[in-house]
Amino acid sequence: MADRRMFSKTVISSDLFIDMPVSAQLLYFHLGMCADDDGFVNNPKQIQRGVGCNIDDLKILQAKGFIIPFDSGVIVITHWNVNNQIRKDRYRETSFKNELNLITKDKNGIYITAGNQTVTNRQPTDNHLETQYSIGKVSIVKDSLGEGESEPNGSPPPPSKPKFKIFGEYQHVKLNDEQYSKLISEFGEAVISEYIKRCDEYVQQTGKKYKDYNLTIRNWISKDGGAKAVKAVADKSKYTDPYDVPLFSD
């Protein structure tokens, strides 16, 4: 396997990359350094913990389209072939053949999910990077019926419910793509990442569950005075009910 790894300016100088928290950027570099010659990493969570990053940094890299996760726990660097051009005499093919069969490359060499994937294109302007956020069978379970198909009895299929993803180190916070995107758009990634972390840890510690984590996070932010509250994050070792005591101090 080749020892050297490269990172393209096109990728790491894009606004999409720079707008991520520094911890997510750091994690991207470490994942890139530890990937095999096809861009696959089989221990992303171990690397994340080893460099002191949060599990939400992995979620951000996925949401921004910089990595593609698989059910096996393996991830692949989406822009691996943009970053790296390994000499043939040093190249060693990946051992993750099952995962390799689930993806393909677009005309720019960017990995996308193969088959029935849903891809959102972000058109580049100036130094913006054209990225693709793929949501396919590698990350969520698709409905058995395709769009426009009918049930066996001839009746139209029921409307599909939004797919929820799990956030937080302890896997308690549930948000669908639309909810997560709106929270990021309204409050910024740093704020939402912090509130997801605190909400996840609070549920883990108290055992309390919430029916609507989107509404819960919004209520916490509102009670703490909005997005500015993230500037006053205090290191609290014990959490109380956020409806009794603000999560962040002013």
NORVENLIN-V212308 format. One record per residue. N is the residue number from 1. PHI is phi in degrees with one decimal (999 if undefined). D_CENTER is the distance of its C-alpha to the mean C-alpha in Angstrom with 2 decimals. Layout:
# NORVENLIN-V212308
n->[N N]
phi->[PHI PHI]
d_center->[D_CENTER D_CENTER]
This chain:
# NORVENLIN-V212308
n->[1 2 3 4 5 6 7 8 9 10 11 12 13 14 15 16 17 18 19 20 21 22 23 24 25 26 27 28 29 30 31 32 33 34 35 36 37 38 39 40 41 42 43 44 45 46 47 48 49 50 51 52 53 54 55 56 57 58 59 60 61 62 63 64 65 66 67 68 69 70 71 72 73 74 75 76 77 78 79 80 81 82 83 84 85 86 87 88 89 90 91 92 93 94 95 96 97 98 99 100 101 102 103 104 105 106 107 108 109 110 111 112 113 114 115 116 117 118 119 120 121 122 123 124 125 126 127 128 129 130 131 132 133 134 135 136 137 138 139 140 141 142 143 144 145 146 147 148 149 150 151 152 153 154 155 156 157 158 159 160 161 162 163 164 165 166 167 168 169 170 171 172 173 174 175 176 177 178 179 180 181 182 183 184 185 186 187 188 189 190 191 192 193 194 195 196 197 198 199 200 201 202 203 204 205 206 207 208 209 210 211 212 213 214 215 216 217 218 219 220 221 222 223 224 225 226 227 228 229 230 231 232 233 234 235 236 237 238 239 240 241 242 243 244 245 246 247 248 249 250]
phi->[999 -64.1 -91.0 -96.0 -127.3 -124.8 -134.2 -76.6 -60.0 -57.6 -84.5 -82.2 -103.4 -71.9 -59.9 -59.6 -76.6 -64.7 -73.0 -73.6 -57.2 -58.8 -65.1 -69.0 -63.0 -60.2 -62.2 -59.7 -63.7 -68.5 -63.1 -63.5 -70.2 -95.4 -71.0 -78.7 -73.4 -111.5 91.8 -94.3 -129.8 -97.6 -136.0 -62.2 -70.1 -63.4 -64.5 -57.4 -70.1 -65.0 -99.4 79.5 -94.3 -95.7 -58.5 -67.4 -65.5 -64.7 -63.3 -66.0 -60.9 -69.5 -62.3 -84.0 85.4 -89.5 -137.5 -121.3 -91.0 -122.9 -59.9 -73.1 96.8 -75.6 -127.2 -127.9 -74.7 -57.8 -99.2 -54.8 -76.7 -78.7 -76.1 -122.1 -131.0 -91.8 -60.2 -62.0 -75.5 -112.2 -73.7 -126.7 -62.6 -63.4 -91.1 -93.3 -68.0 -60.9 -68.7 -61.6 -72.5 -90.5 -127.2 -142.9 -114.6 -84.7 -64.5 -96.1 84.1 -82.7 -69.4 -135.2 -71.8 -83.1 86.1 -89.2 -91.9 -108.1 -123.7 -107.1 -93.4 -110.6 -74.1 -78.8 -134.4 55.6 -95.8 -75.1 -95.7 -75.6 -122.7 -133.3 -100.7 -98.3 -122.6 -139.4 -70.1 -78.5 -121.5 -138.2 -89.4 -82.1 -64.5 -70.8 -98.2 -80.2 -63.0 88.3 -79.0 -113.5 -67.7 -54.9 -81.7 94.0 -77.8 -64.8 -66.3 -66.6 -59.9 -74.0 -87.0 -59.6 -78.7 -95.5 -113.0 -101.1 -121.0 97.0 -60.3 -96.6 62.2 -107.1 -84.8 -112.8 -141.0 -88.8 -58.8 -65.3 -62.2 -63.3 -62.9 -67.4 -62.6 -62.5 -64.0 -81.9 -119.1 93.3 -65.4 -62.9 -65.1 -65.4 -59.4 -67.2 -69.8 -62.2 -60.5 -66.2 -64.7 -61.0 -68.1 -64.1 -65.3 -61.9 -77.9 -99.1 81.3 -75.4 -114.1 -122.0 -73.5 -132.8 -75.0 -61.5 -66.8 -61.1 -63.1 -63.7 -64.9 -63.5 -62.9 -63.3 -67.7 -88.9 93.0 89.5 -62.7 -64.6 -62.9 -64.7 -71.7 -112.1 -62.3 -107.1 -83.0 -104.4 -90.2 -136.5 -103.6 -112.2 -59.4 -64.6 -84.6 -101.3 -129.4 -57.6 -66.9 -117.1 -87.9 -70.9]
d_center->[27.50 27.39 27.04 25.90 22.51 22.12 19.69 20.60 21.40 20.23 16.62 16.74 19.19 17.43 16.88 13.26 12.84 15.45 14.12 11.17 12.49 14.74 13.17 9.86 12.43 14.48 12.02 11.53 15.33 15.87 13.72 15.72 18.89 18.47 17.58 20.52 22.39 20.21 16.88 15.99 15.10 16.23 15.58 12.18 12.56 16.13 15.37 12.92 15.81 18.42 17.50 17.12 13.45 11.63 9.27 7.24 7.13 5.26 2.60 3.77 4.52 2.82 3.74 6.50 7.46 8.31 7.62 8.47 8.63 12.06 13.93 15.88 13.25 13.56 11.00 12.37 12.14 12.11 14.87 16.75 19.96 19.86 19.67 22.07 25.42 26.91 30.65 31.80 33.98 31.10 28.45 27.72 25.99 22.96 23.88 20.84 22.80 21.36 17.82 19.49 21.30 18.23 17.31 19.55 19.88 20.58 23.60 21.89 20.78 17.05 15.54 14.87 15.10 18.82 20.87 19.94 16.55 15.52 14.64 14.31 16.16 16.12 19.64 20.38 22.96 24.63 22.14 19.07 17.27 17.16 13.69 12.65 9.59 10.76 10.76 13.52 15.12 12.84 10.05 12.35 16.13 18.02 21.32 24.37 26.06 25.15 25.44 29.13 30.30 32.58 33.10 35.82 38.39 37.90 36.24 33.15 29.81 28.51 25.86 22.38 20.43 16.90 14.40 12.85 9.63 10.18 9.00 11.07 12.82 15.41 13.36 15.47 13.64 13.27 12.04 12.05 10.38 13.54 13.76 10.39 11.20 14.72 14.09 12.22 15.07 17.76 17.04 14.63 11.38 13.60 15.49 12.89 11.08 14.70 15.76 13.07 14.16 17.77 17.66 16.13 18.80 21.47 21.08 21.11 24.21 26.14 25.25 25.11 22.96 22.04 22.37 20.17 17.37 16.79 20.50 20.59 18.14 20.14 23.35 22.40 21.60 24.83 26.87 25.76 26.85 23.72 21.16 23.92 23.73 20.86 23.51 25.56 23.19 25.58 25.15 26.08 26.64 27.67 26.26 28.50 27.96 26.26 28.81 31.57 30.35 27.78 24.58 25.13 28.60 29.80]
